[in-house]
Amino acid sequence: MRDNNNNNEKYLIDFLKKVGSMRGSYSGSQIVIFASKDKKDEKIEKKRKIKNLKDKIRSQKRTIELEVENRRLRDRIDGLKSGINELTANLENLKKKSDNQKKDMSY
């Protein structure tokens, strides 16, 4: 009776090996079956990796866009500051001229 069970187990192991998606090993009365990754699992994993890479690229692209926008805005702010300084200097000159004209008129 025991030999019959061993034959059945060996038959099962041989069958599983032929299927190719699983490997089997036999030790005594125990059958241990190791499932290997299916092609379906591999495709899912590849898609997940691709999605993660695309997300990472999208994130880096957005970071670069923000840095460029930041640089552009800083340049614009610097231009506005220099314009304000120029206008302030012109205003000071006009005040001086106005003060000088008032002094001339008072004499």
N, CA, C and O atoms as CSV, one atom per row, in Angstrom:
chain,resi,resn,atom,element,x,y,z
A,1,MET,N,N,0.819,-1.189,0.000
A,1,MET,CA,C,0.000,0.000,0.000
A,1,MET,C,C,0.871,1.263,0.000
A,1,MET,O,O,0.580,2.240,-0.691
A,2,ARG,N,N,1.920,1.214,0.777
A,2,ARG,CA,C,2.836,2.348,0.863
A,2,ARG,C,C,3.482,2.620,-0.490
A,2,ARG,O,O,3.621,3.780,-0.877
A,3,ASP,N,N,3.873,1.594,-1.208
A,3,ASP,CA,C,4.489,1.771,-2.518
A,3,ASP,C,C,3.534,2.446,-3.483
A,3,ASP,O,O,3.960,3.238,-4.323
A,4,ASN,N,N,2.270,2.149,-3.378
A,4,ASN,CA,C,1.268,2.747,-4.253
A,4,ASN,C,C,1.202,4.258,-4.015
A,4,ASN,O,O,1.108,5.031,-4.968
A,5,ASN,N,N,1.250,4.681,-2.751
A,5,ASN,CA,C,1.242,6.115,-2.433
A,5,ASN,C,C,2.483,6.799,-2.985
A,5,ASN,O,O,2.406,7.899,-3.531
A,6,ASN,N,N,3.638,6.133,-2.836
A,6,ASN,CA,C,4.878,6.701,-3.360
A,6,ASN,C,C,4.794,6.877,-4.864
A,6,ASN,O,O,5.231,7.896,-5.398
A,7,ASN,N,N,4.236,5.891,-5.549
A,7,ASN,CA,C,4.087,5.989,-7.005
A,7,ASN,C,C,3.167,7.140,-7.379
A,7,ASN,O,O,3.432,7.876,-8.330
A,8,ASN,N,N,2.083,7.289,-6.623
A,8,ASN,CA,C,1.153,8.393,-6.900
A,8,ASN,C,C,1.841,9.741,-6.701
A,8,ASN,O,O,1.666,10.664,-7.497
A,9,GLU,N,N,2.623,9.841,-5.633
A,9,GLU,CA,C,3.325,11.087,-5.357
A,9,GLU,C,C,4.360,11.376,-6.438
A,9,GLU,O,O,4.493,12.512,-6.891
A,10,LYS,N,N,5.086,10.347,-6.846
A,10,LYS,CA,C,6.090,10.534,-7.898
A,10,LYS,C,C,5.415,10.919,-9.210
A,10,LYS,O,O,5.916,11.762,-9.953
A,11,TYR,N,N,4.275,10.293,-9.485
A,11,TYR,CA,C,3.532,10.621,-10.695
A,11,TYR,C,C,3.113,12.094,-10.660
A,11,TYR,O,O,3.232,12.814,-11.651
A,12,LEU,N,N,2.621,12.522,-9.495
A,12,LEU,CA,C,2.198,13.912,-9.344
A,12,LEU,C,C,3.378,14.865,-9.550
A,12,LEU,O,O,3.251,15.892,-10.217
A,13,ILE,N,N,4.508,14.516,-8.976
A,13,ILE,CA,C,5.707,15.348,-9.134
A,13,ILE,C,C,6.121,15.411,-10.596
A,13,ILE,O,O,6.416,16.490,-11.109
A,14,ASP,N,N,6.147,14.269,-11.273
A,14,ASP,CA,C,6.507,14.255,-12.697
A,14,ASP,C,C,5.541,15.103,-13.509
A,14,ASP,O,O,5.943,15.851,-14.400
A,15,PHE,N,N,4.261,14.972,-13.187
A,15,PHE,CA,C,3.246,15.747,-13.898
A,15,PHE,C,C,3.490,17.251,-13.703
A,15,PHE,O,O,3.440,18.027,-14.657
A,16,LEU,N,N,3.751,17.640,-12.467
A,16,LEU,CA,C,3.971,19.061,-12.180
A,16,LEU,C,C,5.221,19.585,-12.878
A,16,LEU,O,O,5.244,20.723,-13.346
A,17,LYS,N,N,6.245,18.767,-12.945
A,17,LYS,CA,C,7.464,19.183,-13.643
A,17,LYS,C,C,7.193,19.369,-15.128
A,17,LYS,O,O,7.732,20.282,-15.752
A,18,LYS,N,N,6.355,18.501,-15.694
A,18,LYS,CA,C,6.033,18.615,-17.120
A,18,LYS,C,C,5.206,19.861,-17.402
A,18,LYS,O,O,5.343,20.479,-18.458
A,19,VAL,N,N,4.355,20.224,-16.463
A,19,VAL,CA,C,3.541,21.421,-16.654
A,19,VAL,C,C,4.447,22.640,-16.826
A,19,VAL,O,O,4.148,23.535,-17.617
A,20,GLY,N,N,5.541,22.669,-16.090
A,20,GLY,CA,C,6.542,23.710,-16.293
A,20,GLY,C,C,6.360,24.947,-15.448
A,20,GLY,O,O,7.309,25.710,-15.269
A,21,SER,N,N,5.173,25.169,-14.926
A,21,SER,CA,C,4.995,26.368,-14.118
A,21,SER,C,C,5.319,26.107,-12.656
A,21,SER,O,O,5.333,27.031,-11.842
A,22,MET,N,N,5.579,24.854,-12.324
A,22,MET,CA,C,5.897,24.519,-10.943
A,22,MET,C,C,7.035,23.514,-10.910
A,22,MET,O,O,7.245,22.749,-11.851
A,23,ARG,N,N,7.764,23.537,-9.801
A,23,ARG,CA,C,8.796,22.533,-9.577
A,23,ARG,C,C,8.389,21.737,-8.356
A,23,ARG,O,O,7.770,22.275,-7.437
A,24,GLY,N,N,8.722,20.493,-8.340
A,24,GLY,CA,C,8.375,19.686,-7.179
A,24,GLY,C,C,9.594,18.968,-6.650
A,24,GLY,O,O,10.545,18.707,-7.387
A,25,SER,N,N,9.562,18.656,-5.390
A,25,SER,CA,C,10.630,17.841,-4.821
A,25,SER,C,C,9.982,16.797,-3.918
A,25,SER,O,O,8.919,17.028,-3.341
A,26,TYR,N,N,10.615,15.688,-3.812
A,26,TYR,CA,C,10.038,14.576,-3.062
A,26,TYR,C,C,10.999,14.165,-1.966
A,26,TYR,O,O,12.172,13.890,-2.217
A,27,SER,N,N,10.490,14.126,-0.756
A,27,SER,CA,C,11.300,13.611,0.342
A,27,SER,C,C,10.380,12.811,1.257
A,27,SER,O,O,9.508,13.373,1.919
A,28,GLY,N,N,10.575,11.533,1.287
A,28,GLY,CA,C,9.740,10.669,2.118
A,28,GLY,C,C,8.311,10.693,1.639
A,28,GLY,O,O,8.037,10.445,0.465
A,29,SER,N,N,7.400,10.989,2.539
A,29,SER,CA,C,5.987,10.987,2.166
A,29,SER,C,C,5.466,12.399,1.934
A,29,SER,O,O,4.262,12.593,1.763
A,30,GLN,N,N,6.365,13.397,1.925
A,30,GLN,CA,C,5.930,14.773,1.731
A,30,GLN,C,C,6.214,15.226,0.304
A,30,GLN,O,O,7.254,14.909,-0.274
A,31,ILE,N,N,5.296,15.949,-0.226
A,31,ILE,CA,C,5.511,16.578,-1.532
A,31,ILE,C,C,5.569,18.077,-1.287
A,31,ILE,O,O,4.658,18.659,-0.697
A,32,VAL,N,N,6.642,18.690,-1.742
A,32,VAL,CA,C,6.781,20.136,-1.606
A,32,VAL,C,C,6.745,20.709,-3.008
A,32,VAL,O,O,7.519,20.311,-3.879
A,33,ILE,N,N,5.849,21.637,-3.211
A,33,ILE,CA,C,5.695,22.236,-4.539
A,33,ILE,C,C,6.051,23.718,-4.429
A,33,ILE,O,O,5.525,24.436,-3.578
A,34,PHE,N,N,6.947,24.159,-5.297
A,34,PHE,CA,C,7.354,25.558,-5.347
A,34,PHE,C,C,6.776,26.162,-6.616
A,34,PHE,O,O,7.109,25.737,-7.722
A,35,ALA,N,N,5.935,27.123,-6.457
A,35,ALA,CA,C,5.361,27.779,-7.635
A,35,ALA,C,C,6.337,28.841,-8.119
A,35,ALA,O,O,6.781,29.690,-7.346
A,36,SER,N,N,6.658,28.786,-9.377
A,36,SER,CA,C,7.503,29.833,-9.944
A,36,SER,C,C,6.595,30.953,-10.433
A,36,SER,O,O,5.380,30.781,-10.524
A,37,LYS,N,N,7.179,32.079,-10.740
A,37,LYS,CA,C,6.383,33.205,-11.200
A,37,LYS,C,C,5.783,32.895,-12.562
A,37,LYS,O,O,6.465,32.418,-13.469
A,38,ASP,N,N,4.523,33.170,-12.681
A,38,ASP,CA,C,3.858,33.030,-13.970
A,38,ASP,C,C,4.281,34.176,-14.871
A,38,ASP,O,O,4.787,35.199,-14.410
A,39,LYS,N,N,4.067,33.986,-16.149
A,39,LYS,CA,C,4.332,35.079,-17.088
A,39,LYS,C,C,3.381,36.235,-16.802
A,39,LYS,O,O,3.726,37.401,-16.993
A,40,LYS,N,N,2.177,35.893,-16.341
A,40,LYS,CA,C,1.206,36.917,-16.005
A,40,LYS,C,C,1.737,37.790,-14.863
A,40,LYS,O,O,1.646,39.017,-14.911
A,41,ASP,N,N,2.292,37.135,-13.836
A,41,ASP,CA,C,2.875,37.873,-12.708
A,41,ASP,C,C,4.039,38.733,-13.172
A,41,ASP,O,O,4.193,39.870,-12.724
A,42,GLU,N,N,4.860,38.196,-14.070
A,42,GLU,CA,C,6.000,38.954,-14.582
A,42,GLU,C,C,5.530,40.179,-15.353
A,42,GLU,O,O,6.115,41.256,-15.234
A,43,LYS,N,N,4.462,40.015,-16.149
A,43,LYS,CA,C,3.931,41.149,-16.905
A,43,LYS,C,C,3.396,42.214,-15.958
A,43,LYS,O,O,3.615,43.408,-16.160
A,44,ILE,N,N,2.690,41.766,-14.918
A,44,ILE,CA,C,2.145,42.715,-13.945
A,44,ILE,C,C,3.277,43.459,-13.252
A,44,ILE,O,O,3.199,44.671,-13.049
A,45,GLU,N,N,4.324,42.733,-12.892
A,45,GLU,CA,C,5.471,43.363,-12.228
A,45,GLU,C,C,6.167,44.351,-13.160
A,45,GLU,O,O,6.561,45.437,-12.733
A,46,LYS,N,N,6.321,43.977,-14.438
A,46,LYS,CA,C,6.946,44.885,-15.406
A,46,LYS,C,C,6.110,46.146,-15.574
A,46,LYS,O,O,6.647,47.252,-15.626
A,47,LYS,N,N,4.776,45.972,-15.660
A,47,LYS,CA,C,3.897,47.131,-15.804
A,47,LYS,C,C,4.000,48.041,-14.586
A,47,LYS,O,O,3.993,49.265,-14.714
A,48,ARG,N,N,4.097,47.433,-13.401
A,48,ARG,CA,C,4.221,48.210,-12.175
A,48,ARG,C,C,5.534,48.995,-12.174
A,48,ARG,O,O,5.566,50.169,-11.807
A,49,LYS,N,N,6.627,48.324,-12.594
A,49,LYS,CA,C,7.925,49.000,-12.647
A,49,LYS,C,C,7.901,50.147,-13.648
A,49,LYS,O,O,8.417,51.232,-13.379
A,50,ILE,N,N,7.295,49.896,-14.810
A,50,ILE,CA,C,7.192,50.932,-15.842
A,50,ILE,C,C,6.377,52.110,-15.318
A,50,ILE,O,O,6.746,53.267,-15.521
A,51,LYS,N,N,5.267,51.811,-14.643
A,51,LYS,CA,C,4.427,52.872,-14.086
A,51,LYS,C,C,5.207,53.679,-13.056
A,51,LYS,O,O,5.129,54.908,-13.038
A,52,ASN,N,N,5.958,52.991,-12.197
A,52,ASN,CA,C,6.763,53.698,-11.194
A,52,ASN,C,C,7.808,54.590,-11.852
A,52,ASN,O,O,8.030,55.718,-11.412
A,53,LEU,N,N,8.457,54.083,-12.916
A,53,LEU,CA,C,9.454,54.886,-13.628
A,53,LEU,C,C,8.806,56.103,-14.290
A,53,LEU,O,O,9.356,57.204,-14.253
A,54,LYS,N,N,7.632,55.896,-14.894
A,54,LYS,CA,C,6.931,57.014,-15.522
A,54,LYS,C,C,6.552,58.062,-14.484
A,54,LYS,O,O,6.671,59.262,-14.732
A,55,ASP,N,N,6.091,57.601,-13.311
A,55,ASP,CA,C,5.746,58.535,-12.238
A,55,ASP,C,C,6.974,59.317,-11.781
A,55,ASP,O,O,6.902,60.521,-11.532
A,56,LYS,N,N,8.106,58.613,-11.676
A,56,LYS,CA,C,9.346,59.264,-11.247
A,56,LYS,C,C,9.777,60.303,-12.284
A,56,LYS,O,O,10.191,61.407,-11.929
A,57,ILE,N,N,9.677,59.944,-13.573
A,57,ILE,CA,C,10.037,60.872,-14.653
A,57,ILE,C,C,9.110,62.084,-14.624
A,57,ILE,O,O,9.562,63.221,-14.762
A,58,ARG,N,N,7.806,61.837,-14.444
A,58,ARG,CA,C,6.835,62.923,-14.385
A,58,ARG,C,C,7.156,63.869,-13.224
A,58,ARG,O,O,7.077,65.090,-13.361
A,59,SER,N,N,7.513,63.290,-12.096
A,59,SER,CA,C,7.851,64.084,-10.915
A,59,SER,C,C,9.100,64.929,-11.161
A,59,SER,O,O,9.131,66.111,-10.820
A,60,GLN,N,N,10.131,64.319,-11.756
A,60,GLN,CA,C,11.363,65.051,-12.050
A,60,GLN,C,C,11.106,66.148,-13.078
A,60,GLN,O,O,11.658,67.244,-12.980
A,61,LYS,N,N,10.266,65.843,-14.061
A,61,LYS,CA,C,9.930,66.824,-15.089
A,61,LYS,C,C,9.226,68.024,-14.450
A,61,LYS,O,O,9.516,69.174,-14.779
A,62,ARG,N,N,8.305,67.741,-13.541
A,62,ARG,CA,C,7.574,68.808,-12.852
A,62,ARG,C,C,8.528,69.648,-12.000
A,62,ARG,O,O,8.410,70.872,-11.944
A,63,THR,N,N,9.471,68.977,-11.340
A,63,THR,CA,C,10.460,69.689,-10.530
A,63,THR,C,C,11.277,70.636,-11.398
A,63,THR,O,O,11.518,71.782,-11.019
A,64,ILE,N,N,11.702,70.156,-12.562
A,64,ILE,CA,C,12.479,70.989,-13.483
A,64,ILE,C,C,11.641,72.171,-13.963
A,64,ILE,O,O,12.130,73.299,-14.033
A,65,GLU,N,N,10.364,71.906,-14.295
A,65,GLU,CA,C,9.486,72.991,-14.740
A,65,GLU,C,C,9.342,74.048,-13.650
A,65,GLU,O,O,9.348,75.246,-13.934
A,66,LEU,N,N,9.212,73.599,-12.404
A,66,LEU,CA,C,9.079,74.550,-11.298
A,66,LEU,C,C,10.358,75.355,-11.095
A,66,LEU,O,O,10.302,76.548,-10.797
A,67,GLU,N,N,11.508,74.708,-11.256
A,67,GLU,CA,C,12.781,75.423,-11.124
A,67,GLU,C,C,12.924,76.479,-12.213
A,67,GLU,O,O,13.375,77.593,-11.948
A,68,VAL,N,N,12.540,76.128,-13.439
A,68,VAL,CA,C,12.615,77.085,-14.552
A,68,VAL,C,C,11.671,78.260,-14.293
A,68,VAL,O,O,12.042,79.417,-14.490
A,69,GLU,N,N,10.450,77.953,-13.849
A,69,GLU,CA,C,9.476,78.999,-13.540
A,69,GLU,C,C,9.992,79.895,-12.411
A,69,GLU,O,O,9.847,81.117,-12.462
A,70,ASN,N,N,10.588,79.281,-11.404
A,70,ASN,CA,C,11.154,80.026,-10.278
A,70,ASN,C,C,12.253,80.975,-10.753
A,70,ASN,O,O,12.296,82.137,-10.351
A,71,ARG,N,N,13.142,80.470,-11.614
A,71,ARG,CA,C,14.229,81.282,-12.156
A,71,ARG,C,C,13.672,82.451,-12.972
A,71,ARG,O,O,14.151,83.580,-12.865
A,72,ARG,N,N,12.653,82.164,-13.787
A,72,ARG,CA,C,12.037,83.199,-14.619
A,72,ARG,C,C,11.407,84.285,-13.744
A,72,ARG,O,O,11.539,85.477,-14.023
A,73,LEU,N,N,10.722,83.855,-12.685
A,73,LEU,CA,C,10.094,84.826,-11.790
A,73,LEU,C,C,11.133,85.657,-11.033
A,73,LEU,O,O,10.934,86.851,-10.811
A,74,ARG,N,N,12.234,85.026,-10.639
A,74,ARG,CA,C,13.301,85.780,-9.962
A,74,ARG,C,C,13.891,86.835,-10.885
A,74,ARG,O,O,14.146,87.964,-10.468
A,75,ASP,N,N,14.108,86.458,-12.154
A,75,ASP,CA,C,14.629,87.427,-13.127
A,75,ASP,C,C,13.655,88.591,-13.288
A,75,ASP,O,O,14.061,89.750,-13.370
A,76,ARG,N,N,12.367,88.264,-13.331
A,76,ARG,CA,C,11.346,89.300,-13.485
A,76,ARG,C,C,11.326,90.220,-12.260
A,76,ARG,O,O,11.214,91.439,-12.391
A,77,ILE,N,N,11.436,89.625,-11.072
A,77,ILE,CA,C,11.469,90.421,-9.837
A,77,ILE,C,C,12.691,91.330,-9.825
A,77,ILE,O,O,12.596,92.499,-9.452
A,78,ASP,N,N,13.843,90.791,-10.234
A,78,ASP,CA,C,15.060,91.612,-10.287
A,78,ASP,C,C,14.879,92.787,-11.244
A,78,ASP,O,O,15.308,93.905,-10.958
A,79,GLY,N,N,14.236,92.520,-12.390
A,79,GLY,CA,C,13.973,93.591,-13.352
A,79,GLY,C,C,13.052,94.649,-12.765
A,79,GLY,O,O,13.266,95.846,-12.954
A,80,LEU,N,N,12.027,94.199,-12.054
A,80,LEU,CA,C,11.102,95.151,-11.432
A,80,LEU,C,C,11.794,95.960,-10.334
A,80,LEU,O,O,11.546,97.157,-10.190
A,81,LYS,N,N,12.656,95.307,-9.567
A,81,LYS,CA,C,13.397,96.029,-8.514
A,81,LYS,C,C,14.279,97.114,-9.116
A,81,LYS,O,O,14.325,98.237,-8.613
A,82,SER,N,N,14.980,96.773,-10.201
A,82,SER,CA,C,15.849,97.781,-10.826
A,82,SER,C,C,15.009,98.914,-11.405
A,82,SER,O,O,15.421,100.074,-11.371
A,83,GLY,N,N,13.830,98.581,-11.938
A,83,GLY,CA,C,12.929,99.619,-12.444
A,83,GLY,C,C,12.444,100.527,-11.328
A,83,GLY,O,O,12.367,101.744,-11.501
A,84,ILE,N,N,12.116,99.938,-10.181
A,84,ILE,CA,C,11.677,100.729,-9.024
A,84,ILE,C,C,12.808,101.636,-8.548
A,84,ILE,O,O,12.585,102.805,-8.233
A,85,ASN,N,N,14.015,101.093,-8.497
A,85,ASN,CA,C,15.168,101.908,-8.076
A,85,ASN,C,C,15.386,103.084,-9.025
A,85,ASN,O,O,15.687,104.198,-8.596
A,86,GLU,N,N,15.231,102.819,-10.315
A,86,GLU,CA,C,15.406,103.883,-11.314
A,86,GLU,C,C,14.334,104.959,-11.149
A,86,GLU,O,O,14.624,106.154,-11.206
A,87,LEU,N,N,13.090,104.517,-10.943
A,87,LEU,CA,C,12.001,105.477,-10.750
A,87,LEU,C,C,12.190,106.278,-9.466
A,87,LEU,O,O,11.895,107.472,-9.425
A,88,THR,N,N,12.679,105.623,-8.425
A,88,THR,CA,C,12.942,106.323,-7.160
A,88,THR,C,C,14.023,107.382,-7.354
A,88,THR,O,O,13.910,108.497,-6.846
A,89,ALA,N,N,15.066,107.024,-8.089
A,89,ALA,CA,C,16.143,107.990,-8.359
A,89,ALA,C,C,15.608,109.166,-9.165
A,89,ALA,O,O,15.949,110.315,-8.883
A,90,ASN,N,N,14.773,108.893,-10.165
A,90,ASN,CA,C,14.179,109.973,-10.971
A,90,ASN,C,C,13.305,110.873,-10.101
A,90,ASN,O,O,13.318,112.095,-10.252
A,91,LEU,N,N,12.548,110.262,-9.192
A,91,LEU,CA,C,11.685,111.036,-8.301
A,91,LEU,C,C,12.518,111.944,-7.394
A,91,LEU,O,O,12.164,113.101,-7.169
A,92,GLU,N,N,13.618,111.414,-6.883
A,92,GLU,CA,C,14.520,112.222,-6.039
A,92,GLU,C,C,15.074,113.411,-6.831
A,92,GLU,O,O,15.144,114.529,-6.322
A,93,ASN,N,N,15.463,113.153,-8.076
A,93,ASN,CA,C,15.985,114.239,-8.931
A,93,ASN,C,C,14.915,115.301,-9.172
A,93,ASN,O,O,15.199,116.498,-9.137
A,94,LEU,N,N,13.684,114.853,-9.417
A,94,LEU,CA,C,12.595,115.810,-9.640
A,94,LEU,C,C,12.324,116.632,-8.382
A,94,LEU,O,O,12.056,117.830,-8.467
A,95,LYS,N,N,12.395,115.987,-7.214
A,95,LYS,CA,C,12.191,116.721,-5.958
A,95,LYS,C,C,13.275,117.784,-5.775
A,95,LYS,O,O,12.990,118.909,-5.365
A,96,LYS,N,N,14.523,117.414,-6.086
A,96,LYS,CA,C,15.629,118.369,-5.958
A,96,LYS,C,C,15.425,119.553,-6.897
A,96,LYS,O,O,15.622,120.706,-6.513
A,97,LYS,N,N,15.025,119.249,-8.143
A,97,LYS,CA,C,14.786,120.328,-9.113
A,97,LYS,C,C,13.657,121.228,-8.629
A,97,LYS,O,O,13.729,122.453,-8.726
A,98,SER,N,N,12.615,120.590,-8.106
A,98,SER,CA,C,11.472,121.359,-7.613
A,98,SER,C,C,11.883,122.237,-6.443
A,98,SER,O,O,11.503,123.406,-6.368
A,99,ASP,N,N,12.661,121.669,-5.532
A,99,ASP,CA,C,13.142,122.457,-4.385
A,99,ASP,C,C,14.012,123.618,-4.861
A,99,ASP,O,O,13.895,124.731,-4.348
A,100,ASN,N,N,14.882,123.365,-5.839
A,100,ASN,CA,C,15.748,124.424,-6.378
A,100,ASN,C,C,14.921,125.521,-7.041
A,100,ASN,O,O,15.227,126.705,-6.898
A,101,GLN,N,N,13.874,125.128,-7.767
A,101,GLN,CA,C,13.027,126.126,-8.424
A,101,GLN,C,C,12.285,126.968,-7.391
A,101,GLN,O,O,12.110,128.174,-7.566
A,102,LYS,N,N,11.845,126.305,-6.296
A,102,LYS,CA,C,11.159,127.056,-5.243
A,102,LYS,C,C,12.111,128.065,-4.604
A,102,LYS,O,O,11.720,129.191,-4.297
A,103,LYS,N,N,13.366,127.651,-4.406
A,103,LYS,CA,C,14.358,128.560,-3.827
A,103,LYS,C,C,14.618,129.738,-4.758
A,103,LYS,O,O,14.726,130.881,-4.315
A,104,ASP,N,N,14.716,129.445,-6.064
A,104,ASP,CA,C,14.961,130.516,-7.037
A,104,ASP,C,C,13.796,131.500,-7.061
A,104,ASP,O,O,14.006,132.706,-7.195
A,105,MET,N,N,12.593,131.005,-6.935
A,105,MET,CA,C,11.419,131.869,-6.984
A,105,MET,C,C,11.300,132.712,-5.709
A,105,MET,O,O,10.779,133.827,-5.734
A,106,SER,N,N,11.786,132.167,-4.615
A,106,SER,CA,C,11.674,132.914,-3.358
A,106,SER,C,C,12.660,134.072,-3.300
A,106,SER,O,O,12.462,134.997,-2.512
A,107,TYR,N,N,13.713,134.052,-4.106
A,107,TYR,CA,C,14.690,135.152,-4.100
A,107,TYR,C,C,14.182,136.290,-4.834
A,107,TYR,O,O,14.861,137.310,-4.939
